[in-house]
Amino acid sequence: MNTYLVVTVCLSVLAVLSDGVEVKVGDYVFPLESVKQLEGFFKERSKNLRTRMSATFGACRDPKMPAEFAPLCASPRAGIMLRQLEMISADSATCEICANVACSGC
């Protein structure tokens, strides 16, 4: 009985201390919840674009871009990394179970 109690308490503490699933793209790490928000952002951009360009093209210059991605936008590889985040956000379920190598903390 004591072992069960200790294990339960330890797992509870671990759950509280863990920050959840994180997504790593390049040298940048973002919470999965933030990456999920990008899905709506990219969908909205693709509706508004009149050409067949990717929704990530020029996304960093969009004032609606979530501020937490500003450091990524300063990178010279921002376009490539945003495309990776776009793909992850479109299928975030694979990230929640850590089936995607960019995801950790499951």
N, CA, C and O atoms as a GROMACS GRO file, in nm:
protein
  424
    1MET      N    1   0.082  -0.119   0.000
    1MET     CA    2   0.000   0.000   0.000
    1MET      C    3   0.087   0.126   0.000
    1MET      O    4   0.058   0.222  -0.072
    2ASN      N    5   0.194   0.125   0.081
    2ASN     CA    6   0.283   0.240   0.087
    2ASN      C    7   0.354   0.262  -0.047
    2ASN      O    8   0.375   0.376  -0.088
    3THR      N    9   0.390   0.154  -0.114
    3THR     CA   10   0.456   0.165  -0.244
    3THR      C   11   0.363   0.230  -0.345
    3THR      O   12   0.404   0.315  -0.423
    4TYR      N   13   0.238   0.189  -0.343
    4TYR     CA   14   0.138   0.247  -0.433
    4TYR      C   15   0.124   0.397  -0.408
    4TYR      O   16   0.116   0.475  -0.502
    5LEU      N   17   0.121   0.436  -0.282
    5LEU     CA   18   0.108   0.576  -0.245
    5LEU      C   19   0.229   0.657  -0.292
    5LEU      O   20   0.214   0.766  -0.346
    6VAL      N   21   0.348   0.604  -0.270
    6VAL     CA   22   0.471   0.673  -0.311
    6VAL      C   23   0.476   0.689  -0.463
    6VAL      O   24   0.511   0.796  -0.513
    7VAL      N   25   0.441   0.585  -0.535
    7VAL     CA   26   0.442   0.591  -0.681
    7VAL      C   27   0.339   0.693  -0.730
    7VAL      O   28   0.368   0.770  -0.822
    8THR      N   29   0.223   0.694  -0.670
    8THR     CA   30   0.119   0.789  -0.708
    8THR      C   31   0.163   0.933  -0.684
    8THR      O   32   0.142   1.020  -0.768
    9VAL      N   33   0.223   0.958  -0.570
    9VAL     CA   34   0.271   1.093  -0.538
    9VAL      C   35   0.382   1.134  -0.634
    9VAL      O   36   0.382   1.247  -0.684
   10CYS      N   37   0.475   1.045  -0.661
   10CYS     CA   38   0.584   1.077  -0.753
   10CYS      C   39   0.533   1.108  -0.893
   10CYS      O   40   0.579   1.203  -0.956
   11LEU      N   41   0.440   1.029  -0.942
   11LEU     CA   42   0.383   1.054  -1.074
   11LEU      C   43   0.305   1.185  -1.078
   11LEU      O   44   0.307   1.256  -1.178
   12SER      N   45   0.238   1.217  -0.970
   12SER     CA   46   0.164   1.343  -0.963
   12SER      C   47   0.259   1.462  -0.965
   12SER      O   48   0.233   1.561  -1.035
   13VAL      N   49   0.366   1.453  -0.890
   13VAL     CA   50   0.466   1.561  -0.888
   13VAL      C   51   0.531   1.575  -1.026
   13VAL      O   52   0.551   1.686  -1.073
   14LEU      N   53   0.562   1.465  -1.088
   14LEU     CA   54   0.622   1.468  -1.222
   14LEU      C   55   0.527   1.533  -1.322
   14LEU      O   56   0.571   1.611  -1.407
   15ALA      N   57   0.400   1.502  -1.314
   15ALA     CA   58   0.302   1.560  -1.406
   15ALA      C   59   0.291   1.711  -1.387
   15ALA      O   60   0.276   1.785  -1.484
   16VAL      N   61   0.298   1.756  -1.262
   16VAL     CA   62   0.288   1.899  -1.234
   16VAL      C   63   0.414   1.972  -1.281
   16VAL      O   64   0.405   2.084  -1.332
   17LEU      N   65   0.529   1.911  -1.264
   17LEU     CA   66   0.655   1.977  -1.299
   17LEU      C   67   0.686   1.975  -1.448
   17LEU      O   68   0.761   2.060  -1.496
   18SER      N   69   0.632   1.881  -1.519
   18SER     CA   70   0.662   1.874  -1.662
   18SER      C   71   0.585   1.981  -1.737
   18SER      O   72   0.471   2.013  -1.702
   19ASP      N   73   0.648   2.036  -1.839
   19ASP     CA   74   0.585   2.144  -1.916
   19ASP      C   75   0.502   2.092  -2.031
   19ASP      O   76   0.443   2.172  -2.104
   20GLY      N   77   0.495   1.964  -2.050
   20GLY     CA   78   0.418   1.908  -2.159
   20GLY      C   79   0.504   1.884  -2.280
   20GLY      O   80   0.627   1.883  -2.273
   21VAL      N   81   0.438   1.867  -2.392
   21VAL     CA   82   0.507   1.833  -2.516
   21VAL      C   83   0.568   1.959  -2.576
   21VAL      O   84   0.505   2.064  -2.582
   22GLU      N   85   0.692   1.945  -2.621
   22GLU     CA   86   0.763   2.055  -2.686
   22GLU      C   87   0.801   2.014  -2.827
   22GLU      O   88   0.823   1.897  -2.856
   23VAL      N   89   0.807   2.114  -2.914
   23VAL     CA   90   0.843   2.092  -3.053
   23VAL      C   91   0.975   2.164  -3.078
   23VAL      O   92   0.988   2.283  -3.052
   24LYS      N   93   1.073   2.089  -3.130
   24LYS     CA   94   1.204   2.147  -3.159
   24LYS      C   95   1.223   2.154  -3.310
   24LYS      O   96   1.214   2.053  -3.380
   25VAL      N   97   1.250   2.275  -3.357
   25VAL     CA   98   1.277   2.298  -3.498
   25VAL      C   99   1.404   2.381  -3.504
   25VAL      O  100   1.408   2.494  -3.456
   26GLY      N  101   1.509   2.324  -3.562
   26GLY     CA  102   1.639   2.391  -3.560
   26GLY      C  103   1.686   2.402  -3.417
   26GLY      O  104   1.686   2.303  -3.343
   27ASP      N  105   1.725   2.522  -3.376
   27ASP     CA  106   1.769   2.546  -3.239
   27ASP      C  107   1.657   2.601  -3.152
   27ASP      O  108   1.681   2.640  -3.038
   28TYR      N  109   1.538   2.604  -3.203
   28TYR     CA  110   1.425   2.666  -3.134
   28TYR      C  111   1.331   2.559  -3.079
   28TYR      O  112   1.306   2.457  -3.144
   29VAL      N  113   1.279   2.585  -2.960
   29VAL     CA  114   1.186   2.493  -2.895
   29VAL      C  115   1.060   2.571  -2.859
   29VAL      O  116   1.066   2.678  -2.799
   30PHE      N  117   0.944   2.515  -2.897
   30PHE     CA  118   0.816   2.579  -2.870
   30PHE      C  119   0.721   2.478  -2.807
   30PHE      O  120   0.727   2.360  -2.838
   31PRO      N  121   0.633   2.524  -2.717
   31PRO     CA  122   0.531   2.434  -2.663
   31PRO      C  123   0.436   2.391  -2.774
   31PRO      O  124   0.405   2.468  -2.865
   32LEU      N  125   0.389   2.268  -2.766
   32LEU     CA  126   0.298   2.216  -2.868
   32LEU      C  127   0.173   2.303  -2.879
   32LEU      O  128   0.121   2.320  -2.989
   33GLU      N  129   0.125   2.356  -2.769
   33GLU     CA  130   0.005   2.440  -2.773
   33GLU      C  131   0.028   2.563  -2.861
   33GLU      O  132  -0.063   2.606  -2.932
   34SER      N  133   0.146   2.620  -2.856
   34SER     CA  134   0.178   2.736  -2.941
   34SER      C  135   0.182   2.696  -3.088
   34SER      O  136   0.136   2.770  -3.175
   35VAL      N  137   0.238   2.579  -3.114
   35VAL     CA  138   0.247   2.531  -3.251
   35VAL      C  139   0.106   2.502  -3.305
   35VAL      O  140   0.079   2.524  -3.423
   36LYS      N  141   0.018   2.452  -3.219
   36LYS     CA  142  -0.120   2.428  -3.261
   36LYS      C  143  -0.189   2.558  -3.302
   36LYS      O  144  -0.271   2.558  -3.394
   37GLN      N  145  -0.156   2.668  -3.235
   37GLN     CA  146  -0.213   2.797  -3.269
   37GLN      C  147  -0.171   2.840  -3.410
   37GLN      O  148  -0.243   2.912  -3.478
   38LEU      N  149  -0.054   2.796  -3.451
   38LEU     CA  150  -0.007   2.830  -3.585
   38LEU      C  151  -0.096   2.771  -3.693
   38LEU      O  152  -0.107   2.827  -3.802
   39GLU      N  153  -0.161   2.658  -3.665
   39GLU     CA  154  -0.246   2.596  -3.765
   39GLU      C  155  -0.356   2.693  -3.810
   39GLU      O  156  -0.380   2.710  -3.929
   40GLY      N  157  -0.421   2.757  -3.714
   40GLY     CA  158  -0.524   2.855  -3.748
   40GLY      C  159  -0.466   2.974  -3.821
   40GLY      O  160  -0.527   3.027  -3.914
   41PHE      N  161  -0.349   3.018  -3.778
   41PHE     CA  162  -0.281   3.131  -3.843
   41PHE      C  163  -0.252   3.099  -3.989
   41PHE      O  164  -0.279   3.180  -4.077
   42PHE      N  165  -0.196   2.980  -4.014
   42PHE     CA  166  -0.162   2.942  -4.151
   42PHE      C  167  -0.287   2.920  -4.236
   42PHE      O  168  -0.287   2.952  -4.355
   43LYS      N  169  -0.392   2.864  -4.176
   43LYS     CA  170  -0.516   2.845  -4.252
   43LYS      C  171  -0.574   2.979  -4.294
   43LYS      O  172  -0.622   2.995  -4.407
   44GLU      N  173  -0.571   3.075  -4.203
   44GLU     CA  174  -0.622   3.208  -4.235
   44GLU      C  175  -0.539   3.274  -4.345
   44GLU      O  176  -0.593   3.338  -4.434
   45ARG      N  177  -0.409   3.258  -4.337
   45ARG     CA  178  -0.322   3.316  -4.440
   45ARG      C  179  -0.348   3.252  -4.576
   45ARG      O  180  -0.352   3.322  -4.677
   46SER      N  181  -0.366   3.121  -4.578
   46SER     CA  182  -0.386   3.054  -4.707
   46SER      C  183  -0.521   3.093  -4.768
   46SER      O  184  -0.535   3.090  -4.890
   47LYS      N  185  -0.620   3.129  -4.685
   47LYS     CA  186  -0.748   3.177  -4.738
   47LYS      C  187  -0.732   3.314  -4.803
   47LYS      O  188  -0.795   3.344  -4.905
   48ASN      N  189  -0.647   3.396  -4.741
   48ASN     CA  190  -0.633   3.533  -4.788
   48ASN      C  191  -0.537   3.548  -4.905
   48ASN      O  192  -0.544   3.648  -4.977
   49LEU      N  193  -0.450   3.452  -4.926
   49LEU     CA  194  -0.354   3.463  -5.036
   49LEU      C  195  -0.425   3.435  -5.168
   49LEU      O  196  -0.499   3.338  -5.180
   50ARG      N  197  -0.402   3.518  -5.264
   50ARG     CA  198  -0.467   3.500  -5.394
   50ARG      C  199  -0.383   3.418  -5.490
   50ARG      O  200  -0.428   3.381  -5.598
   51THR      N  201  -0.261   3.391  -5.450
   51THR     CA  202  -0.175   3.310  -5.533
   51THR      C  203  -0.160   3.173  -5.470
   51THR      O  204  -0.213   3.148  -5.362
   52ARG      N  205  -0.088   3.086  -5.535
   52ARG     CA  206  -0.069   2.950  -5.482
   52ARG      C  207   0.054   2.939  -5.394
   52ARG      O  208   0.104   2.828  -5.372
   53MET      N  209   0.105   3.049  -5.345
   53MET     CA  210   0.223   3.045  -5.258
   53MET      C  211   0.189   2.976  -5.127
   53MET      O  212   0.074   2.970  -5.085
   54SER      N  213   0.290   2.926  -5.064
   54SER     CA  214   0.272   2.863  -4.933
   54SER      C  215   0.226   2.967  -4.832
   54SER      O  216   0.260   3.085  -4.844
   55ALA      N  217   0.150   2.923  -4.735
   55ALA     CA  218   0.102   3.013  -4.630
   55ALA      C  219   0.218   3.065  -4.546
   55ALA      O  220   0.203   3.165  -4.476
   56THR      N  221   0.333   2.998  -4.552
   56THR     CA  222   0.447   3.043  -4.472
   56THR      C  223   0.522   3.158  -4.538
   56THR      O  224   0.597   3.229  -4.470
   57PHE      N  225   0.504   3.178  -4.668
   57PHE     CA  226   0.575   3.284  -4.738
   57PHE      C  227   0.533   3.420  -4.682
   57PHE      O  228   0.415   3.456  -4.687
   58GLY      N  229   0.626   3.494  -4.628
   58GLY     CA  230   0.598   3.626  -4.572
   58GLY      C  231   0.527   3.623  -4.438
   58GLY      O  232   0.484   3.727  -4.390
   59ALA      N  233   0.515   3.506  -4.377
   59ALA     CA  234   0.442   3.494  -4.250
   59ALA      C  235   0.507   3.577  -4.140
   59ALA      O  236   0.437   3.630  -4.053
   60CYS      N  237   0.637   3.589  -4.142
   60CYS     CA  238   0.706   3.665  -4.037
   60CYS      C  239   0.674   3.814  -4.044
   60CYS      O  240   0.684   3.884  -3.944
   61ARG      N  241   0.637   3.862  -4.161
   61ARG     CA  242   0.602   4.003  -4.174
   61ARG      C  243   0.455   4.030  -4.140
   61ARG      O  244   0.413   4.145  -4.132
   62ASP      N  245   0.379   3.925  -4.120
   62ASP     CA  246   0.237   3.938  -4.089
   62ASP      C  247   0.223   3.982  -3.943
   62ASP      O  248   0.277   3.917  -3.854
   63PRO      N  249   0.151   4.093  -3.917
   63PRO     CA  250   0.135   4.139  -3.778
   63PRO      C  251   0.056   4.041  -3.690
   63PRO      O  252   0.060   4.052  -3.568
   64LYS      N  253  -0.015   3.948  -3.750
   64LYS     CA  254  -0.092   3.850  -3.673
   64LYS      C  255  -0.007   3.730  -3.631
   64LYS      O  256  -0.055   3.644  -3.557
   65MET      N  257   0.117   3.726  -3.676
   65MET     CA  258   0.206   3.616  -3.638
   65MET      C  259   0.228   3.620  -3.487
   65MET      O  260   0.263   3.725  -3.434
   66PRO      N  261   0.208   3.508  -3.417
   66PRO     CA  262   0.230   3.506  -3.271
   66PRO      C  263   0.372   3.552  -3.236
   66PRO      O  264   0.470   3.510  -3.298
   67ALA      N  265   0.380   3.640  -3.137
   67ALA     CA  266   0.506   3.704  -3.099
   67ALA      C  267   0.612   3.605  -3.053
   67ALA      O  268   0.732   3.632  -3.068
   68GLU      N  269   0.573   3.493  -2.999
   68GLU     CA  270   0.673   3.398  -2.948
   68GLU      C  271   0.758   3.336  -3.059
   68GLU      O  272   0.861   3.275  -3.032
   69PHE      N  273   0.714   3.351  -3.183
   69PHE     CA  274   0.791   3.299  -3.296
   69PHE      C  275   0.883   3.405  -3.357
   69PHE      O  276   0.948   3.379  -3.459
   70ALA      N  277   0.890   3.523  -3.296
   70ALA     CA  278   0.976   3.631  -3.346
   70ALA      C  279   1.124   3.591  -3.352
   70ALA      O  280   1.191   3.624  -3.450
   71PRO      N  281   1.178   3.522  -3.250
   71PRO     CA  282   1.319   3.481  -3.261
   71PRO      C  283   1.344   3.390  -3.380
   71PRO      O  284   1.448   3.399  -3.445
   72LEU      N  285   1.251   3.302  -3.410
   72LEU     CA  286   1.263   3.213  -3.525
   72LEU      C  287   1.262   3.294  -3.653
   72LEU      O  288   1.336   3.265  -3.747
   73CYS      N  289   1.177   3.397  -3.658
   73CYS     CA  290   1.166   3.480  -3.778
   73CYS      C  291   1.296   3.557  -3.806
   73CYS      O  292   1.321   3.595  -3.920
   74ALA      N  293   1.376   3.580  -3.703
   74ALA     CA  294   1.503   3.650  -3.722
   74ALA      C  295   1.609   3.561  -3.785
   74ALA      O  296   1.714   3.609  -3.828
   75SER      N  297   1.583   3.433  -3.790
   75SER     CA  298   1.679   3.337  -3.845
   75SER      C  299   1.678   3.341  -3.997
   75SER      O  300   1.572   3.362  -4.058
   76PRO      N  301   1.794   3.322  -4.060
   76PRO     CA  302   1.797   3.317  -4.206
   76PRO      C  303   1.724   3.194  -4.262
   76PRO      O  304   1.690   3.192  -4.381
   77ARG      N  305   1.701   3.094  -4.181
   77ARG     CA  306   1.630   2.972  -4.224
   77ARG      C  307   1.485   2.972  -4.179
   77ARG      O  308   1.424   2.866  -4.168
   78ALA      N  309   1.430   3.089  -4.152
   78ALA     CA  310   1.294   3.099  -4.098
   78ALA      C  311   1.192   3.033  -4.189
   78ALA      O  312   1.102   2.964  -4.139
   79GLY      N  313   1.202   3.050  -4.318
   79GLY     CA  314   1.104   2.992  -4.411
   79GLY      C  315   1.099   2.842  -4.402
   79GLY      O  316   0.991   2.782  -4.400
   80ILE      N  317   1.215   2.780  -4.397
   80ILE     CA  318   1.222   2.633  -4.388
   80ILE      C  319   1.163   2.585  -4.256
   80ILE      O  320   1.086   2.489  -4.252
   81MET      N  321   1.200   2.653  -4.148
   81MET     CA  322   1.152   2.611  -4.016
   81MET      C  323   1.002   2.636  -4.001
   81MET      O  324   0.933   2.558  -3.936
   82LEU      N  325   0.951   2.743  -4.060
   82LEU     CA  326   0.807   2.768  -4.055
   82LEU      C  327   0.730   2.663  -4.133
   82LEU      O  328   0.620   2.624  -4.093
   83ARG      N  329   0.786   2.617  -4.243
   83ARG     CA  330   0.720   2.510  -4.318
   83ARG      C  331   0.714   2.382  -4.234
   83ARG      O  332   0.614   2.309  -4.235
   84GLN      N  333   0.822   2.355  -4.160
   84GLN     CA  334   0.822   2.238  -4.072
   84GLN      C  335   0.717   2.252  -3.962
   84GLN      O  336   0.645   2.157  -3.932
   85LEU      N  337   0.708   2.372  -3.903
   85LEU     CA  338   0.607   2.396  -3.801
   85LEU      C  339   0.466   2.388  -3.859
   85LEU      O  340   0.373   2.342  -3.792
   86GLU      N  341   0.450   2.433  -3.982
   86GLU     CA  342   0.319   2.424  -4.048
   86GLU      C  343   0.277   2.278  -4.063
   86GLU      O  344   0.161   2.244  -4.039
   87MET      N  345   0.369   2.192  -4.103
   87MET     CA  346   0.338   2.050  -4.119
   87MET      C  347   0.305   1.986  -3.984
   87MET      O  348   0.213   1.905  -3.974
   88ILE      N  349   0.381   2.023  -3.881
   88ILE     CA  350   0.356   1.968  -3.747
   88ILE      C  351   0.221   2.015  -3.695
   88ILE      O  352   0.146   1.937  -3.637
   89SER      N  353   0.190   2.144  -3.715
   89SER     CA  354   0.063   2.196  -3.665
   89SER      C  355  -0.056   2.133  -3.737
   89SER      O  356  -0.163   2.118  -3.677
   90ALA      N  357  -0.039   2.097  -3.862
   90ALA     CA  358  -0.148   2.036  -3.938
   90ALA      C  359  -0.178   1.894  -3.890
   90ALA      O  360  -0.290   1.846  -3.907
   91ASP      N  361  -0.080   1.828  -3.829
   91ASP     CA  362  -0.099   1.692  -3.778
   91ASP      C  363  -0.040   1.683  -3.638
   91ASP      O  364   0.053   1.607  -3.613
   92SER      N  365  -0.096   1.762  -3.546
   92SER     CA  366  -0.040   1.770  -3.411
   92SER      C  367  -0.063   1.643  -3.330
   92SER      O  368   0.003   1.623  -3.227
   93ALA      N  369  -0.153   1.557  -3.373
   93ALA     CA  370  -0.178   1.432  -3.299
   93ALA      C  371  -0.053   1.344  -3.297
   93ALA      O  372  -0.027   1.276  -3.198
   94THR      N  373   0.023   1.344  -3.406
   94THR     CA  374   0.146   1.264  -3.407
   94THR      C  375   0.249   1.320  -3.310
   94THR      O  376   0.336   1.248  -3.262
   95CYS      N  377   0.239   1.448  -3.284
   95CYS     CA  378   0.332   1.509  -3.188
   95CYS      C  379   0.292   1.475  -3.044
   95CYS      O  380   0.378   1.456  -2.958
   96GLU      N  381   0.163   1.468  -3.020
   96GLU     CA  382   0.116   1.439  -2.885
   96GLU      C  383   0.157   1.301  -2.837
   96GLU      O  384   0.170   1.279  -2.717
   97ILE      N  385   0.178   1.209  -2.929
   97ILE     CA  386   0.224   1.075  -2.890
   97ILE      C  387   0.371   1.054  -2.923
   97ILE      O  388   0.421   0.942  -2.918
   98CYS      N  389   0.439   1.163  -2.957
   98CYS     CA  390   0.582   1.163  -2.988
   98CYS      C  391   0.617   1.072  -3.105
   98CYS      O  392   0.723   1.009  -3.105
   99ALA      N  393   0.530   1.063  -3.204
   99ALA     CA  394   0.560   0.988  -3.324
   99ALA      C  395   0.643   1.071  -3.422
   99ALA      O  396   0.698   1.018  -3.518
  100ASN      N  397   0.652   1.200  -3.396
  100ASN     CA  398   0.732   1.291  -3.477
  100ASN      C  399   0.863   1.317  -3.402
  100ASN      O  400   0.860   1.346  -3.283
  101VAL      N  401   0.976   1.308  -3.470
  101VAL     CA  402   1.106   1.325  -3.403
  101VAL      C  403   1.127   1.466  -3.351
  101VAL      O  404   1.212   1.487  -3.264
  102ALA      N  405   1.052   1.564  -3.400
  102ALA     CA  406   1.067   1.701  -3.353
  102ALA      C  407   1.000   1.723  -3.218
  102ALA      O  408   1.019   1.828  -3.157
  103CYS      N  409   0.924   1.626  -3.170
  103CYS     CA  410   0.846   1.640  -3.048
  103CYS      C  411   0.911   1.565  -2.933
  103CYS      O  412   0.966   1.456  -2.950
  104SER      N  413   0.903   1.624  -2.815
  104SER     CA  414   0.958   1.557  -2.697
  104SER      C  415   0.874   1.596  -2.576
  104SER      O  416   0.797   1.692  -2.581
  105GLY      N  417   0.889   1.521  -2.469
  105GLY     CA  418   0.820   1.550  -2.345
  105GLY      C  419   0.686   1.480  -2.332
  105GLY      O  420   0.603   1.521  -2.250
  106CYS      N  421   0.664   1.376  -2.410
  106CYS     CA  422   0.535   1.306  -2.404
  106CYS      C  423   0.524   1.222  -2.280
  106CYS      O  424   0.422   1.156  -2.258
   0.00000   0.00000   0.00000
